[in-house]
Amino acid sequence: MSRQASRGTESKKMSSELFTLTYGALVTQLCKDYENDEDVNKQLDKMGYNIGVRLIEDFLARSNVGRCHDFRETADVIAKVAFKMYLGITPSITNWSPAGDEFSLILENNPLVDFVELPDNHSSLIYSNLLCGVLRGALEMVQMAVEAKFVQDTLKGDGVTEIRMRFIRRIEDNLPAGEE
């Protein structure tokens, strides 16, 4: 029995490492395809957004999470359920704005950056920008317009990785006239 449990852990570790290396290859290819880091950052955000738009269905089906009533509850679900489910980490939620419309996700360990060092000529590359796009895309599908951006990154010498989330507005469903 313990031997099978050991295999499961090894399999998850291999899958995590494969994902990390595959993501690294993707970013490397984007750096070759685009002339500057800003264009690469935009592509990573766009790709993440498209992933988030599709990933939310899987998340809602697998997590059995109901509708969140406010942005604080949304933050808890993102940190404690979504990040744990898909990346195997639980970021901490800090730095709430007084209005309660902004917070930071602190990632002590970002699995996307294992085995990564940024070259000097890519100092403005936001390597994990895909995550911001995923958050924006997924939340948009549940009628929340948000801004997500990296404000700290361990790849750039910061002690932690910090994603700043800002609630913009609730998206209203545009139903055709006569339908409710």
N, C-alpha and C positions, 0 to 999 in steps of 0.2 A: 504494500500500500504506500509506504513512504517513498518507494522508488518511483511510483507513478506520479506522486505529488512533486517529486524532484524534476521529473520530465516536464510537467506542466509549467513549472517555474522557468526551466531552461528554454522551453518553447516560447514563452512570453518574452524572455530576455532576447532571444534570437529575433523574434518578430519586431521588438522595439529597436534593436540595433539595425535590422534590415530597413525599417521605416526611416530611421535617422540617416542612414547612408544613402537611401534612395532620395530623400529630401535634399541632401547635400548635392547629389548629382543633378537634381532639378535646378537648384540655385546656381550651380556652376554653369549649366547650359544656358540659363537666362543671362548670366553675366557675359557669356560669349556672344549671345544673340543681340543684346542691347548695348548701346554705346556708353551709357552712364548709369550710375547706381540709382538715380531717381526713377528712371524708366523700369529698372528691375524691381524697385520697391512698389511701383504702381502695378506691375504685372503680378507680383506676389499677392498684393491686396486683392486684385481682381480675381485671381484664381481661388484665393481663400473665400471670397464672397460667394463665388459659384459653388464651392464645396459646402459652405454654410447653408445656402438655400436648400440644398439637397439633404444635408446631414440632419437638419432639424426633424425631419419625418422619422428617421431612424431613432434619434434621441427620444422623441416623444413616445414612440412605440415601445422602446426597450426600458425606459426609465419609469414609466407610469407616473410622471410628474404632472400635476394639474396646472391650471392657469395661475400665473403669479399675479398677486394683487398690487404690488408696487415694485419700485426699482431695487429696494433692499432685498426683497425676496428673490428677485431675478438674479442679483449678485450672488446670493447664497447658492442657488441652483447651478449657476455657471461654475462657481468655484468648487463646490462640494460634490456635485453630481457629474456635470459635463466633462470638466477637466480630468476628473478621476476615471470616468468611463473611457475616454478616448486617448488620454495621454498618461494615465496612471499617476498623476500628481494632484495635489490639492493646494492651490495657491491660497494665500491669505488675503483677506479683504481689508483694506486700510484707507486712510486719507479721504474719508467722506467729506464732501463739501457741506457747508452749513445748510444749503437748500436741499440736500439729499439727492441731487441729480448728477453727481460725479463721485467716482471711487477709483481706487487703484487695486489691481490684482498683482500681488507680489509672488513671483515664481522663484523660489529658492533654488530649484533645479529645473531647468528647461531642457527636456529630452531632445529637442530639435538641435541643440548646439553641442551635444556630445561629439567628440572627435573633431571639433571645428575650431579653426583659427582664421580670423579675417586678415587677408593680405593688406598691406599698407595702402595699396592703390584702390581699395574698396572701403575707405573709412566712413563713407556716408550710406553704405548698404545697411538696410534694416533686415537682417538675415531671416528673422522669424516673422516677418510682416504678414505672412499667410494667416497667422492666428488672428490678427486684427480683422482681416477680411472674413474669416469664418464667423467670428463673433457678430460682425455687422450683418452678414447674410442671414444667419440663423435667427437673429433677433428681429430682423425686418419681416421674416415670415410669420412671426407671432405679433405683428403690428407694433414693433418698437423701433423707431429710428434712433440709432446711437452713433457716436463717434468713438473709435477705438484707435489708440496710438501708443507706440512705445516711447517711454520717457527715460527709462534706464535699461541697460543691456549688459550682461556679464561679458559678452564678446567685445565690448568697448571699454572694459576695465571697471565697470560699476560692480558693486557688491552683490546686487540682485538684478533680476529682470523685472521691470514694472510696466504693466499695460494700464494706461489711463482710459477709463470708460466714462463717457458723458451721454446722458439721456438728452435727446433732442426734442422728440415729440412722439406722441402716440399716433399711429397711422390708422386712419379711419377707413373702413371697408367702403368701397365705392360700388354700391349695388345698383343695378339698373332700376329705373323708375318703376314703382309699383311692387317691387320685391323687398321683403324685409327679413 
